[in-house]
Amino acid sequence: MSAQASPGPWVRAIPAIFVLIWSTGFIVARYGMPHAPPFKFLAVRFGLSMLCFLVWIQLAGVRWPVGGRQWIHLGVSGVLMHAWYLGGVWAAVKGGMGSGVSALIVGLQPVLTAVWLSATGGRVSARQWVGLLAGFAGLLLVVSGKLATPHPNDHVDVWNLLWVVGALLSITTGTLYQKRHVGPCDVRTANVVQLGAALLVTLPVAVLEPESMHWTPQLIGAMAWSVLALTLGGSSLLYLLIQRGAATAVTSLLYLVPPCTALMAWLLFQEPITAATLAGTALTAFGVSLVVRTPK
C-alpha cells in the first residue's frame, strides 16, 4: 500500500483563508450600508448569488436535493441562516454599530451551538461552562464600554443590540436546525434553495424600506465582494474543506474572526480599539476556544 501524499501548503492554508474571508463580511457591511438600506441590498445579493450558483450547477451537472421534505428543511434553514441572520447584522451596522462589535457578538454562535448540543446530549463539561461564562464576560466588557463612551464610528444602542442578538439567535438556531433536519446534498444546489427562501422573506421588507440604493463605486464593490467572495468563494472553500475532511479546522479557527474583524475595522474605518475592547475580545476568544476545542 503506497503512502498517501501529504497536503500541500495551499491545502493546509484553506481553513485560515476561509476564516479570513468570513471576517470580511462585517467589513463589507460597513462599505455598503451608507449607500443602501440593508434588506434591499440583501435581496439583490441573494438574487445575484442564485444566478451565479445556477450557472455553476448547469456547468457541473449537479443533482438537486431529492424529496419535498428536504426542500422545506433547506428553506427553513435558509431563512434563519441568510435572511434573519444577515438582516440582523446588516441592520445593526446600518444603525451605526461597528464591525468589530457585531462580529464579537455573532462570534458567540459556536459557543451557544456547542453548549446546546452538549446539553441535549446529556452533559455539558466544566470546561465548556467556563468557556461560556468567559465568552459572555468578555462580551459584556466590550459592550458596556461602548455604551458608556459612544463613538461616531462605533455607535452601540439598545436597538442595534436587539438586531445583532437576533442575528446571533438566528444563526445558532439555523445551524442546529440544519444539523438535525437537512440530509446530505450538494452544497451548490442547497445554497440555491436556501437563498431562494431567504429572498422570498427579504423582498417584502425590502419593498417597504423608504431609502433607495445609490450605486456608487463603494456599493458596487461591496455587492461584488458579497456575491463572489462571500457567497460563492466561501461556499466553495467550505465544500473543499468538507471533501478533504478538514471542516473541523474551521471550527477551531472561528474564534479568531472577531479580533481579525476588529483589526480590519480599525485600519479601514478608524473604529476605536480601547484597552477594554482588547481585553474583552481576548476573553471572548479564549472562552470560545474552550467550548469548541475537541477534548483529547
Secondary structure, DSSP 8 states (H G I E B T S, - for coil): --------HHHHHHHHHHHHHHHHHHHHHHHHGGGS-HHHHHHHHHHHHHHHHHHHHHHHT-----SHHHHHHHHHHHIIIIIIHHHHHHHHHHTT--HHHHHHHHTTHHHHHHHHHHHHTT---HHHHHHHHHHHHHHHHHHHHHHHS-BTTB---HHHHHHHHHHHHHHHHHHHHHHHH--S--HHHHHHHHHHHHHHHHHHHHHH--------HHHHHHHHIIIIIIIIIHHHHHHHHHHTT-HHHHHHHGGGHHHHHHHHHHHHH-----HHHHHHHHHHHHHHHHHHS---
